[in-house]
Amino acid sequence: TEEGSVDVDATTQLLTDVVERWVREDPGQWMWFHKRWEISGRRRKRRQAKAAADQ
């Protein structure tokens, strides 16, 4: 990455690794109330349309 920028994939993986470790240490304290990474069909279509328009 350029100076001052962030590697989003690497940062997301680091965060996920930390949360996974916490959950494994005490799984009774964790429960997801939503689908963490899923986006709705409507949002997905908007993103796809925007990406196509940007090309």
C-alpha positions, 0 to 999 in steps of 0.5 A, spaced: 500 500 500 502 507 499 504 511 505 498 512 509 493 508 506 490 501 509 490 494 506 483 493 507 483 485 506 489 484 511 486 489 516 479 485 516 483 479 517 486 481 523 480 484 526 476 477 524 482 473 527 482 477 534 474 476 534 475 469 533 480 468 539 475 472 543 469 467 541 474 461 542 476 463 549 469 464 552 463 462 546 458 463 551 459 470 551 457 471 544 451 471 539 450 474 532 444 477 531 445 478 524 448 475 518 455 479 519 457 480 511 451 478 507 448 484 503 441 484 501 439 483 494 437 490 493 444 493 495 448 488 491 444 490 485 446 497 487 453 496 488 453 492 481 450 497 477 455 503 480 461 498 479 458 497 471 457 505 471 464 507 473 467 502 468 
